[in-house]
Amino acid sequence: MADLALVFHWRPQDMDGLPLAELMDWREAARKRYAPSKHDD
């Protein structure tokens, strides 16, 4: 959740209602946005 807060500026209450699977999808999107690599196409 810290990744999402850092990259997307979301507060904990913004993420509270999201199911775990969706949080993991958003976390991956945050990782790609923060530190893209040439393998993230």
Protein Blocks (a to p, Z undefined) as FASTA:
>chain_A
ZZmmmmnopafklmmmpcfklmmmmmmmmmmmmmccfklZZ
